[in-house]
Amino acid sequence: MTRLDAPRPFWPRSATTPRTIWGWLRLAIPIVLLAGAAGGVLAWGAADKPSWKDLDQGLALAEFEVSSQNTTNHSRIFVLRVDPARFSFKLLCAKEHGKERFTTREWSRQYGLIAAVNAGMYQQDGLTHVGFMKNFKHINNRWVSRDNAVLAFNPTDSDLPEVQIIDRECQDFESLKGRYQTLIQGIRMISCDRRNVWSPQPDRWSTAAVGMDDSGKVLFLFGQTPLSVHDFINVLLSLPIAIKNAMYLEGGPQASLYVSANGVEVDKNGSLESAFDDSDAIRIIFQIPNVIGVVRKGS
């Protein structure tokens, strides 16, 4: 069997993180508690056909309904599809912008973004990405971890794709590293040959991810109801979105997605992992240090 990319904990990076909900709430970043519907164990591949909503030329949003395996509950997976020919991507880091963290909604309003999603997990200092991250001259973290996916955009050469997820097992990252101005390293979810490379595990949580489809469009992916990441990937592979590869961004309450375009607003936040609460009934809105944003070209 080929090696599976090892999952990493998404929860705040502290050995003393309390293992009760109320203990965590006393120590958390300023939060807002929201009520939500309880979720069950989900069967992947049981999604309704999507209803794509065109938000703009080259920008579309879909919700996929996934049926529960043993209850009448349903879960929705949100997919924002972005055409790099019409939209640009920005990496915004608190380290580069006054060390102030925001929610994805706040990042979007502050910097004129049409959409924003987590730019990956971060370290105990609440600012530094867990792997390699650079944005033009700003280096958030110069350490290249063993993780096998790197989201790359802002190329220096016109012959390169405007955006790609570099697979370090299939591509020469060292030769590509200097040819993109923005690089974000993360954990592979779907390999270059469309395999689910995440180990099965019992724990479940909400997940934010980024993917690419066969036509070169970027997919912001958000699963609200807790699923194991392995199962979440199997859902993505079963959906009619022509997904080519994907990279994990964040999980649990830190996972978030915000979209605001032409009168449509979507503001999604993750829920506590199954070790704390086996439903998505309790939600926390986190201020996060790093986001990937979308803007219209020329803006």
Buried (B, 14 or more C-beta within 10 A) or exposed (E): EEEBBEBBEBBBBEEEEBEEEEEBEEEEBEBEEEEBEEBBBBBBEBBEEBEEBEBBEBBBBBBBBBBBEEEEBBBBBBBBBBBBEEBBBBBBBBBBBEEEBBBBBBBBBEBEBBBBBBBBBBBEEBBBBBBBBBBEEEBBBEEBBEBBBBBBBBBEEEEBEBBBBBBBBEBEBEEBBEEBBBBBBBBBBBBBEEBBBBEEEEBBBBBBBBBBBEEBBBBBBBBBBBBBBBBBBBBBBBBEBEBBBBBBBBBBBBBBBBBBBEEEEBBBBBBBBBEBBBBBBBBBBBBBBBBBBBBBEEE
